């Protein structure tokens, strides 16, 4: 089956993926409901049918979907690696490629959906839960490579901080080389 023969995604999935794309590019407040519906090729009533609280429910769903994609990317990078640093290098190179494909303009879809939106406990707690999931996954990987628990946690948190800061700096410089350099920064710490 070729890509053009692939059946279209259900409306709910199209809305989630479109929202993740738009929020990562424009932030929560930079995206209107019509933008979301147009991007997803979805009828007007579908947004509230699938997301009763509208844009805020969709933002949480989009951030969760983006997080699941990141966790898959982490697994694909670390599973074949022979060390934490090797997996980190693979992950950073994959992220650099995604950065280049985005036109060097996209931000973190979780931050774009949840931090650029309403300042509320639900969004903040959801972001904390998502980012803690990334850190916990990296910690689990580091422990799998033999790092003691305290070091594994520190390495995982450092990885996350380097990643988030590196992505922001890559956007500011317009260069994915920043992301490719992250493993070197990690090993110097």
N, C-alpha and C positions, 0 to 999 in steps of 0.2 A: 504494500500500500504506500503510495507516494504521499508526500506531505500535503499536496493539494487534494488527495483523496481522503485525508483524515477528517473525520466528522468534526464539526465545530464544537467548541467547548460549550457546556451549559451556561446559561445567562449568569448565574451566580458566580461561576468561575471566571467568566470574562470580566465581570464587574470587579472582582478581587484583583485580578492581574492588572487590569487597566488602572485601578486605583493605586496599586503598588508602583507602577510605572510613573503615573502622573505625580504622586506625592514625592517620589524620590527626585523628580525633575523640578517640581514647582513648590513643594511643601504643601501642607494641609490647607493653609489659608489661600494659597495661590490656585486652588482648583475648585471650580464650581460644579454644581450638580449636573448641569448640561454638559460640561467637559467630560465628566465621568460617564454619562450615558452615551455621548457621542463616541468616545474612545472604545467603549465596550459594545457598541452597536446594540444597545439595549433599549427596550421600550420604557417610557417614563414610569409606569407603575411598578416596574420590576425592582427598582432600588428599595422601596419601602416594603415590597413583598418579601424580599430576601433579607433585608436589614431594617427591622422595624424602627430603629432610632436613626435611620438615615446615614448620613455621612460619617457620624462618629462610630457607628457599628462597623461600617465598611472600612474605616481607617484601622480599627483593631484587627479585622479579618485580613486586611492587606499586609499589615505589619507581621501578623502571625504566619501568613503564607511566605513572606519574604524571609522570615526567620527559618522556616522549614527548609527553604531553598539553601540558605547559608549552612545549615546543619548538614545537608546532603553534600554540599561542596566541601565542607570540612572532612566528612567521612571519606569522600573520594580522594582527598589529598593526603590524609593521614593513614588510611588503611594500607596502602602499598609501601609506605615509608619505612625505613629502617631506623629512624630516630625522630624525635620531636622536631628537631631543627630541619630535617629533610622534609617532613610533612609541612612544616611552616613555610619553607621555601616554595614548595609546590603550590600551596594555598595562595601565597602572595603573588605568584606568577599567574595563577588562574584569575585572581581578582584584578591584577593589572590588565589582563586581556579583556575582562569585562568592562573595566574602566575605559579602555581604548574604544571598545565597541559602543559604549554609551555616548561617545563624543566628548568625553572628559567633563561632562557637565552634571552627571547624576550624583546625588548625595546618598546617604544611607537611607534605604526605604523605611526602616523602623523609625529613625529620627525624623525623617520628613513627614511621616504620617502622625507620629505621636508627640514630638516636641514642638513642631510648628503649629500644632493644633491648639485646642482649648487647654488652658492650664488647669487640669483637674486630676484628682487622685486616680481615677480609672486609667487614664492615659499613662500617667507616670508609673503606676504599679504594673501596667502591662509591659511598658518598656523595661522596667527593672526585671521582670520575670523573663522576658525574652533575652536580655543581655546576660542575665545570670545563667540562663540555659547554654549560651555560647561559652561562657567562662567554665561552667561545669563540664561541658563536653571537652574543652581543651585540657582541663585538669585531669579528667579521666584518661585522655590520651597520654598526657605527660606521665601519669602514674603507671600506665601500661608500658611505657618505655623505661620504667625503673626509678623515676624521680620520687623522692620521699614526699609524703603528703604536704608538708608545709611548702616545700620548693615547688611542687606541682601546682599548688594554688597560686603562689606568687608568679610562676611562669605563665599560667593561664590568664591572670589579671593583667600582667605586663603585655602579653600577646593582644588582649582586647584593647588596652589603651593605645598601643602602637598602631593597631589596625584602624581604630576610629580616628586618631590623630593623623595617621598617615594618609587616610582617604581624604581628609579635609585639606591637608597640605598638598596632596596631588591635585585636587581641584583648584586650589589657589595658584599653583605653579603650572597647571595644565600639562602635567607630565606623570605618566604611570611609572616612571623610573623610581619615584618616591616609594611606591608599593613594592617594587622589586628589591629595594634597599632595606626593607623592614627586617628580614632575617639577619642581616649584618648588624643592625641596631640591636636586635634581640640578643645576639651572641656577645655583644660588647657589654651588656648589662650584668 
